[in-house]
Protein backbone atom coordinates (compact mmCIF):
# COMPACT_ATOMS: atom_id res chain seq x y z
CA UNK A 1 0.00 0.00 0.00
CA UNK A 2 1.22 3.51 -0.81
CA UNK A 3 0.67 6.12 1.87
CA UNK A 4 0.65 9.91 1.84
CA UNK A 5 1.84 12.03 4.73
CA UNK A 6 1.12 15.70 5.33
CA UNK A 7 2.67 18.06 7.88
CA UNK A 8 2.29 21.71 8.83
CA UNK A 9 2.95 24.22 11.57
CA UNK A 10 1.61 27.63 12.49
CA UNK A 11 2.47 30.47 14.80
CA UNK A 12 0.24 33.33 15.86
CA UNK A 13 2.47 36.38 15.99
CA UNK A 14 5.56 34.67 14.53
CA UNK A 15 7.02 34.25 17.09
CA UNK A 16 4.15 33.43 19.34
CA UNK A 17 1.95 30.52 20.40
CA UNK A 18 2.52 27.70 17.92
CA UNK A 19 0.91 24.43 16.91
CA UNK A 20 1.98 21.61 14.61
CA UNK A 21 0.08 18.82 12.96
CA UNK A 22 0.46 15.85 10.66
CA UNK A 23 -1.70 13.21 9.01
CA UNK A 24 -1.13 9.92 7.19
CA UNK A 25 -3.60 8.80 4.51
CA UNK A 26 -3.97 5.46 2.73
CA UNK A 27 -4.44 4.76 -1.00
CA UNK A 28 -8.09 5.78 -0.76
CA UNK A 29 -7.38 9.05 1.09
CA UNK A 30 -8.73 7.68 4.37
CA UNK A 31 -6.93 9.08 7.41
CA UNK A 32 -4.85 6.30 8.97
CA UNK A 33 -3.59 8.45 11.84
CA UNK A 34 -3.02 12.10 12.71
CA UNK A 35 -1.93 14.35 15.54
CA UNK A 36 -2.05 17.98 16.53
CA UNK A 37 -0.03 19.42 19.38
CA UNK A 38 1.28 22.60 20.91
CA UNK A 39 4.68 23.57 19.59
CA UNK A 40 5.44 26.16 22.26
CA UNK A 41 4.49 29.66 23.35
CA UNK A 42 7.25 31.65 21.67
CA UNK A 43 7.97 29.83 18.41
CA UNK A 44 8.25 30.90 14.80
CA UNK A 45 6.26 29.41 11.98
CA UNK A 46 9.40 27.68 10.65
CA UNK A 47 10.05 26.02 14.02
CA UNK A 48 6.42 24.86 14.16
CA UNK A 49 6.72 23.47 10.60
CA UNK A 50 9.86 21.57 11.58
CA UNK A 51 8.12 20.23 14.67
CA UNK A 52 5.29 18.98 12.43
CA UNK A 53 7.59 17.00 10.15
CA UNK A 54 9.60 15.69 13.13
CA UNK A 55 6.41 14.35 14.73
CA UNK A 56 5.40 12.76 11.42
CA UNK A 57 8.83 11.14 11.05
CA UNK A 58 8.67 9.80 14.63
CA UNK A 59 5.27 8.27 13.89
CA UNK A 60 6.59 6.63 10.71
CA UNK A 61 9.58 5.16 12.53
CA UNK A 62 7.28 3.45 15.04
CA UNK A 63 4.73 2.31 12.44
CA UNK A 64 5.58 -1.22 11.38
CA UNK A 65 3.19 -1.44 8.42
CA UNK A 66 4.31 1.63 6.44
CA UNK A 67 7.35 1.39 4.19
CA UNK A 68 6.26 3.45 1.18
CA UNK A 69 5.13 7.04 1.62
CA UNK A 70 5.07 10.34 -0.20
CA UNK A 71 5.31 13.25 2.24
CA UNK A 72 3.82 16.63 1.37
CA UNK A 73 4.30 20.00 3.00
CA UNK A 74 3.63 23.60 2.06
CA UNK A 75 6.96 24.84 3.44
CA UNK A 76 9.43 24.90 0.56
CA UNK A 77 12.13 25.82 3.09
CA UNK A 78 11.65 22.65 5.17
CA UNK A 79 11.31 20.34 2.14
CA UNK A 80 14.38 21.70 0.35
CA UNK A 81 16.53 21.78 3.49
CA UNK A 82 15.75 18.18 4.45
CA UNK A 83 16.33 17.02 0.87
CA UNK A 84 19.74 18.70 1.05
CA UNK A 85 19.05 21.22 -1.72
CA UNK A 86 19.19 24.28 0.55
CA UNK A 87 21.49 24.99 3.48
CA UNK A 88 20.13 25.76 6.92
CA UNK A 89 21.61 29.12 7.87
CA UNK A 90 19.25 30.12 10.70
CA UNK A 91 20.56 29.35 14.19
CA UNK A 92 16.94 29.46 15.35
CA UNK A 93 15.89 26.43 13.31
CA UNK A 94 19.22 24.58 13.06
CA UNK A 95 18.53 22.19 16.01
CA UNK A 96 15.19 21.23 14.42
CA UNK A 97 16.80 20.82 11.01
CA UNK A 98 19.47 18.52 12.47
CA UNK A 99 16.87 16.44 14.32
CA UNK A 100 14.60 16.15 11.25
CA UNK A 101 17.52 15.26 8.98
CA UNK A 102 18.68 12.48 11.32
CA UNK A 103 15.17 11.03 11.40
CA UNK A 104 14.90 11.27 7.61
CA UNK A 105 18.18 9.35 7.22
CA UNK A 106 16.76 6.67 9.51
CA UNK A 107 13.68 6.49 7.27
CA UNK A 108 15.88 5.87 4.21
CA UNK A 109 15.45 2.17 4.99
CA UNK A 110 11.87 2.52 3.67
CA UNK A 111 11.13 0.92 0.32
CA UNK A 112 10.23 4.36 -1.01
CA UNK A 113 10.01 7.76 0.69
CA UNK A 114 9.75 11.11 -1.03
CA UNK A 115 9.35 14.73 0.06
CA UNK A 116 7.27 17.02 -2.12
CA UNK A 117 6.36 20.69 -1.80
CA UNK A 118 2.69 21.51 -2.42
CA UNK A 119 0.77 24.80 -2.29
CA UNK A 120 -1.09 25.46 0.95
CA UNK A 121 -4.41 24.66 -0.76
CA UNK A 122 -3.21 21.07 -1.23
CA UNK A 123 -2.16 20.71 2.41
CA UNK A 124 -5.52 21.42 4.04
CA UNK A 125 -5.59 18.42 6.40
CA UNK A 126 -2.29 19.24 8.11
CA UNK A 127 -2.99 22.98 7.90
CA UNK A 128 -6.23 22.54 9.83
CA UNK A 129 -4.46 20.45 12.48
CA UNK A 130 -1.71 23.07 12.81
CA UNK A 131 -4.25 25.90 13.17
CA UNK A 132 -6.44 24.25 15.84
CA UNK A 133 -4.69 25.59 18.90
CA UNK A 134 -3.40 28.96 17.79
CA UNK A 135 -6.39 30.80 16.34
C-alpha positions as protocol buffer text, in pm:
chain_id: "A"
residue {
  index: 1
  type: UNK
  ca { x: 0 y: 0 z: 0 }
}
residue {
  index: 2
  type: UNK
  ca { x: 122 y: 351 z: -81 }
}
residue {
  index: 3
  type: UNK
  ca { x: 67 y: 612 z: 187 }
}
residue {
  index: 4
  type: UNK
  ca { x: 65 y: 991 z: 184 }
}
residue {
  index: 5
  type: UNK
  ca { x: 184 y: 1203 z: 473 }
}
residue {
  index: 6
  type: UNK
  ca { x: 112 y: 1570 z: 533 }
}
residue {
  index: 7
  type: UNK
  ca { x: 267 y: 1806 z: 788 }
}
residue {
  index: 8
  type: UNK
  ca { x: 229 y: 2171 z: 883 }
}
residue {
  index: 9
  type: UNK
  ca { x: 295 y: 2422 z: 1157 }
}
residue {
  index: 10
  type: UNK
  ca { x: 161 y: 2763 z: 1249 }
}
residue {
  index: 11
  type: UNK
  ca { x: 247 y: 3047 z: 1480 }
}
residue {
  index: 12
  type: UNK
  ca { x: 24 y: 3333 z: 1586 }
}
residue {
  index: 13
  type: UNK
  ca { x: 247 y: 3638 z: 1599 }
}
residue {
  index: 14
  type: UNK
  ca { x: 556 y: 3467 z: 1453 }
}
residue {
  index: 15
  type: UNK
  ca { x: 702 y: 3425 z: 1709 }
}
residue {
  index: 16
  type: UNK
  ca { x: 415 y: 3343 z: 1934 }
}
residue {
  index: 17
  type: UNK
  ca { x: 195 y: 3052 z: 2040 }
}
residue {
  index: 18
  type: UNK
  ca { x: 252 y: 2770 z: 1792 }
}
residue {
  index: 19
  type: UNK
  ca { x: 91 y: 2443 z: 1691 }
}
residue {
  index: 20
  type: UNK
  ca { x: 198 y: 2161 z: 1461 }
}
residue {
  index: 21
  type: UNK
  ca { x: 8 y: 1882 z: 1296 }
}
residue {
  index: 22
  type: UNK
  ca { x: 46 y: 1585 z: 1066 }
}
residue {
  index: 23
  type: UNK
  ca { x: -170 y: 1321 z: 901 }
}
residue {
  index: 24
  type: UNK
  ca { x: -113 y: 992 z: 719 }
}
residue {
  index: 25
  type: UNK
  ca { x: -360 y: 880 z: 451 }
}
residue {
  index: 26
  type: UNK
  ca { x: -397 y: 546 z: 273 }
}
residue {
  index: 27
  type: UNK
  ca { x: -444 y: 476 z: -100 }
}
residue {
  index: 28
  type: UNK
  ca { x: -809 y: 578 z: -76 }
}
residue {
  index: 29
  type: UNK
  ca { x: -738 y: 905 z: 109 }
}
residue {
  index: 30
  type: UNK
  ca { x: -873 y: 768 z: 437 }
}
residue {
  index: 31
  type: UNK
  ca { x: -693 y: 908 z: 741 }
}
residue {
  index: 32
  type: UNK
  ca { x: -485 y: 630 z: 897 }
}
residue {
  index: 33
  type: UNK
  ca { x: -359 y: 845 z: 1184 }
}
residue {
  index: 34
  type: UNK
  ca { x: -302 y: 1210 z: 1271 }
}
residue {
  index: 35
  type: UNK
  ca { x: -193 y: 1435 z: 1554 }
}
residue {
  index: 36
  type: UNK
  ca { x: -205 y: 1798 z: 1653 }
}
residue {
  index: 37
  type: UNK
  ca { x: -3 y: 1942 z: 1938 }
}
residue {
  index: 38
  type: UNK
  ca { x: 128 y: 2260 z: 2091 }
}
residue {
  index: 39
  type: UNK
  ca { x: 468 y: 2357 z: 1959 }
}
residue {
  index: 40
  type: UNK
  ca { x: 544 y: 2616 z: 2226 }
}
residue {
  index: 41
  type: UNK
  ca { x: 449 y: 2966 z: 2335 }
}
residue {
  index: 42
  type: UNK
  ca { x: 725 y: 3165 z: 2167 }
}
residue {
  index: 43
  type: UNK
  ca { x: 797 y: 2983 z: 1841 }
}
residue {
  index: 44
  type: UNK
  ca { x: 825 y: 3090 z: 1480 }
}
residue {
  index: 45
  type: UNK
  ca { x: 626 y: 2941 z: 1198 }
}
residue {
  index: 46
  type: UNK
  ca { x: 940 y: 2768 z: 1065 }
}
residue {
  index: 47
  type: UNK
  ca { x: 1005 y: 2602 z: 1402 }
}
residue {
  index: 48
  type: UNK
  ca { x: 642 y: 2486 z: 1416 }
}
residue {
  index: 49
  type: UNK
  ca { x: 672 y: 2347 z: 1060 }
}
residue {
  index: 50
  type: UNK
  ca { x: 986 y: 2157 z: 1158 }
}
residue {
  index: 51
  type: UNK
  ca { x: 812 y: 2023 z: 1467 }
}
residue {
  index: 52
  type: UNK
  ca { x: 529 y: 1898 z: 1243 }
}
residue {
  index: 53
  type: UNK
  ca { x: 759 y: 1700 z: 1015 }
}
residue {
  index: 54
  type: UNK
  ca { x: 960 y: 1569 z: 1313 }
}
residue {
  index: 55
  type: UNK
  ca { x: 641 y: 1435 z: 1473 }
}
residue {
  index: 56
  type: UNK
  ca { x: 540 y: 1276 z: 1142 }
}
residue {
  index: 57
  type: UNK
  ca { x: 883 y: 1114 z: 1105 }
}
residue {
  index: 58
  type: UNK
  ca { x: 867 y: 980 z: 1463 }
}
residue {
  index: 59
  type: UNK
  ca { x: 527 y: 827 z: 1389 }
}
residue {
  index: 60
  type: UNK
  ca { x: 659 y: 663 z: 1071 }
}
residue {
  index: 61
  type: UNK
  ca { x: 958 y: 516 z: 1253 }
}
residue {
  index: 62
  type: UNK
  ca { x: 728 y: 345 z: 1504 }
}
residue {
  index: 63
  type: UNK
  ca { x: 473 y: 231 z: 1244 }
}
residue {
  index: 64
  type: UNK
  ca { x: 558 y: -122 z: 1138 }
}
residue {
  index: 65
  type: UNK
  ca { x: 319 y: -144 z: 842 }
}
residue {
  index: 66
  type: UNK
  ca { x: 431 y: 163 z: 644 }
}
residue {
  index: 67
  type: UNK
  ca { x: 735 y: 139 z: 419 }
}
residue {
  index: 68
  type: UNK
  ca { x: 626 y: 345 z: 118 }
}
residue {
  index: 69
  type: UNK
  ca { x: 513 y: 704 z: 162 }
}
residue {
  index: 70
  type: UNK
  ca { x: 507 y: 1034 z: -20 }
}
residue {
  index: 71
  type: UNK
  ca { x: 531 y: 1325 z: 224 }
}
residue {
  index: 72
  type: UNK
  ca { x: 382 y: 1663 z: 137 }
}
residue {
  index: 73
  type: UNK
  ca { x: 430 y: 2000 z: 300 }
}
residue {
  index: 74
  type: UNK
  ca { x: 363 y: 2360 z: 206 }
}
residue {
  index: 75
  type: UNK
  ca { x: 696 y: 2484 z: 344 }
}
residue {
  index: 76
  type: UNK
  ca { x: 943 y: 2490 z: 56 }
}
residue {
  index: 77
  type: UNK
  ca { x: 1213 y: 2582 z: 309 }
}
residue {
  index: 78
  type: UNK
  ca { x: 1165 y: 2265 z: 517 }
}
residue {
  index: 79
  type: UNK
  ca { x: 1131 y: 2034 z: 214 }
}
residue {
  index: 80
  type: UNK
  ca { x: 1438 y: 2170 z: 35 }
}
residue {
  index: 81
  type: UNK
  ca { x: 1653 y: 2178 z: 349 }
}
residue {
  index: 82
  type: UNK
  ca { x: 1575 y: 1818 z: 445 }
}
residue {
  index: 83
  type: UNK
  ca { x: 1633 y: 1702 z: 87 }
}
residue {
  index: 84
  type: UNK
  ca { x: 1974 y: 1870 z: 105 }
}
residue {
  index: 85
  type: UNK
  ca { x: 1905 y: 2122 z: -172 }
}
residue {
  index: 86
  type: UNK
  ca { x: 1919 y: 2428 z: 55 }
}
residue {
  index: 87
  type: UNK
  ca { x: 2149 y: 2499 z: 348 }
}
residue {
  index: 88
  type: UNK
  ca { x: 2013 y: 2576 z: 692 }
}
residue {
  index: 89
  type: UNK
  ca { x: 2161 y: 2912 z: 787 }
}
residue {
  index: 90
  type: UNK
  ca { x: 1925 y: 3012 z: 1070 }
}
residue {
  index: 91
  type: UNK
  ca { x: 2056 y: 2935 z: 1419 }
}
residue {
  index: 92
  type: UNK
  ca { x: 1694 y: 2946 z: 1535 }
}
residue {
  index: 93
  type: UNK
  ca { x: 1589 y: 2643 z: 1331 }
}
residue {
  index: 94
  type: UNK
  ca { x: 1922 y: 2458 z: 1306 }
}
residue {
  index: 95
  type: UNK
  ca { x: 1853 y: 2219 z: 1601 }
}
residue {
  index: 96
  type: UNK
  ca { x: 1519 y: 2123 z: 1442 }
}
residue {
  index: 97
  type: UNK
  ca { x: 1680 y: 2082 z: 1101 }
}
residue {
  index: 98
  type: UNK
  ca { x: 1947 y: 1852 z: 1247 }
}
residue {
  index: 99
  type: UNK
  ca { x: 1687 y: 1644 z: 1432 }
}
residue {
  index: 100
  type: UNK
  ca { x: 1460 y: 1615 z: 1125 }
}
residue {
  index: 101
  type: UNK
  ca { x: 1752 y: 1526 z: 898 }
}
residue {
  index: 102
  type: UNK
  ca { x: 1868 y: 1248 z: 1132 }
}
residue {
  index: 103
  type: UNK
  ca { x: 1517 y: 1103 z: 1140 }
}
residue {
  index: 104
  type: UNK
  ca { x: 1490 y: 1127 z: 761 }
}
residue {
  index: 105
  type: UNK
  ca { x: 1818 y: 935 z: 722 }
}
residue {
  index: 106
  type: UNK
  ca { x: 1676 y: 667 z: 951 }
}
residue {
  index: 107
  type: UNK
  ca { x: 1368 y: 649 z: 727 }
}
residue {
  index: 108
  type: UNK
  ca { x: 1588 y: 587 z: 421 }
}
residue {
  index: 109
  type: UNK
  ca { x: 1545 y: 217 z: 499 }
}
residue {
  index: 110
  type: UNK
  ca { x: 1187 y: 252 z: 367 }
}
residue {
  index: 111
  type: UNK
  ca { x: 1113 y: 92 z: 32 }
}
residue {
  index: 112
  type: UNK
  ca { x: 1023 y: 436 z: -101 }
}
residue {
  index: 113
  type: UNK
  ca { x: 1001 y: 776 z: 69 }
}
residue {
  index: 114
  type: UNK
  ca { x: 975 y: 1111 z: -103 }
}
residue {
  index: 115
  type: UNK
  ca { x: 935 y: 1473 z: 6 }
}
residue {
  index: 116
  type: UNK
  ca { x: 727 y: 1702 z: -212 }
}
residue {
  index: 117
  type: UNK
  ca { x: 636 y: 2069 z: -180 }
}
residue {
  index: 118
  type: UNK
  ca { x: 269 y: 2151 z: -242 }
}
residue {
  index: 119
  type: UNK
  ca { x: 77 y: 2480 z: -229 }
}
residue {
  index: 120
  type: UNK
  ca { x: -109 y: 2546 z: 95 }
}
residue {
  index: 121
  type: UNK
  ca { x: -441 y: 2466 z: -76 }
}
residue {
  index: 122
  type: UNK
  ca { x: -321 y: 2107 z: -123 }
}
residue {
  index: 123
  type: UNK
  ca { x: -216 y: 2071 z: 241 }
}
residue {
  index: 124
  type: UNK
  ca { x: -552 y: 2142 z: 404 }
}
residue {
  index: 125
  type: UNK
  ca { x: -559 y: 1842 z: 640 }
}
residue {
  index: 126
  type: UNK
  ca { x: -229 y: 1924 z: 811 }
}
residue {
  index: 127
  type: UNK
  ca { x: -299 y: 2298 z: 790 }
}
residue {
  index: 128
  type: UNK
  ca { x: -623 y: 2254 z: 983 }
}
residue {
  index: 129
  type: UNK
  ca { x: -446 y: 2045 z: 1248 }
}
residue {
  index: 130
  type: UNK
  ca { x: -171 y: 2307 z: 1281 }
}
residue {
  index: 131
  type: UNK
  ca { x: -425 y: 2590 z: 1317 }
}
residue {
  index: 132
  type: UNK
  ca { x: -644 y: 2425 z: 1584 }
}
residue {
  index: 133
  type: UNK
  ca { x: -469 y: 2559 z: 1890 }
}
residue {
  index: 134
  type: UNK
  ca { x: -340 y: 2896 z: 1779 }
}
residue {
  index: 135
  type: UNK
  ca { x: -639 y: 3080 z: 1634 }
}
